[in-house]
Amino acid sequence: MTEHLFLSEKGKKASSTLARVDLDVYFEALENRYHPVDNPSGALPMSVAENQLCWDNLKQKFQQITRKQDIPDWVASYGDAAGVASFREAIASFFSEFLFGCPVNPESLACFGGATGVIEMTAFLLANPGDTAVIPAPSYPVYTGDLGVIPGVKRYDLHTHHELEEIQNEISISLEKLEKTKNEIEAQGSRFKLLILTSPDNPTGMIYSEAQLRSIADWCIAEEIHLIVNEIYGLSRFNLDHPQLRESYPDPIPFYSFGKLMHEYQSPLLHHWYSFSKDFGISGFRIGVIHSHNSGLIQGSRNAGLSHSISNYTQWVVQEMLSDHDFLEEFFQKHTHRLTEAFLTVKKAMDEVGTPIQPAYGSLFAWVDFSAFLKEESHEGETDLWLEIFEKTGVLLTPTDGFGHSKKGLFRLVITSLSPNELKLAMERLQEFFKNKK
Ligand SMILES: Cc1ncc(COP(=O)(O)O)c(C=O)c1O
């Protein structure tokens, strides 16, 4: 193949491995994007985890900052590769007040280009090539590349459920399961080096209870395994007190931030990831954060992460935004309201057509079971259904590739990439499609 000429072995692999399998279809959907007047039968993409719910507020805030304030001179120079001190201080206060509920030392933070940069850097510094990262499955498909391409770390899918009913109130990861997984990995000649939990989870929207986090952290520390909790959706939680949601959660578990447990334990084996891509919906700003009490990890990322640094201009506008506590309070109130409404729109539509949907705690997703509509229970069957839905309705869902789910036919719907009216229309189109299929 000519495109492989002159490339390294890693280069050849990278040039023939797509970051996402659905990019062509996604760009096709964007070119034919729905518009109420100009393109009423156009496409409605619900495949990429973007959050457009509160960009109107944030845009206004950034415009105010850049119009009213002088740009400080330091933004034009090099800075700390892991984030300038004032930026890390602003993030430490934000974490402390809005996510963790405990003090955060800015020196325990390192900031890089999105969660993607942070995941890659953490895996690179904590694990050796050939080591294994265990991730409860199903999970974020791109972890595979973030862990694998540069750090050379393998992903192990630890199955937590087959049917949705199996995770009605919590994702079950018993210590016996972890022990068994460790033995299996070691028998294959690798090492169980990292355990990665995502809370709220992508794609299930589930969270881990304080008791679960404690027992898993104790086990990891005893086994000298690094436990990392990715709270990239930490402030994208649904209002479970909403009268139309309450009865689906008879015994809800409260959200407990891993940052709080880390503060108590001060262990060099516990780490936390965050990003501004989801809760704030600014994926294009590329801001991710590692929080760890392992000073070697923070210093190592500062030394080795130069290529992942965030532009100083971005750090400046974001630190100014974060310094306005009242703005943040209002922003997250609106975000919770709009996010809960979006989840309800999808839940009502799915309930009406009798499609099982996970009673999630948060995230930007609905995790739904379309298995009844598969022609065959296979990956091909899933891909056929995914494409058929897109061709007949214009609604583009996330393809099932790479989530590592054992049952065929479960799909992730991104509930925050469309306006409320567009989301309603997408649900009407899906309902029509499924009614015709029955
Ligand atoms: C669990 C998880 N981690 C990381 C990322 C990547 O985030 P970023 O855009 O900040 O690199 C995503 C994006 O969908 C995600 O869902």
The ligand as an ORCA input file, in Angstrom:
! r2SCAN-3c Opt
* xyz 0 1
  C     -15.082      8.414     29.277
  C     -14.422      9.394     28.365
  N     -13.136      9.706     28.542
  C     -12.496     10.559     27.723
  C     -13.147     11.180     26.667
  C     -12.386     12.143     25.788
  O     -12.540     13.440     26.238
  P     -11.732     14.700     25.655
  O     -12.569     15.274     24.558
  O     -11.637     15.650     26.798
  O     -10.417     14.245     25.174
  C     -14.501     10.900     26.442
  C     -15.216     11.495     25.302
  O     -16.250     11.037     24.874
  C     -15.148      9.978     27.317
  O     -16.438      9.666     27.170
*
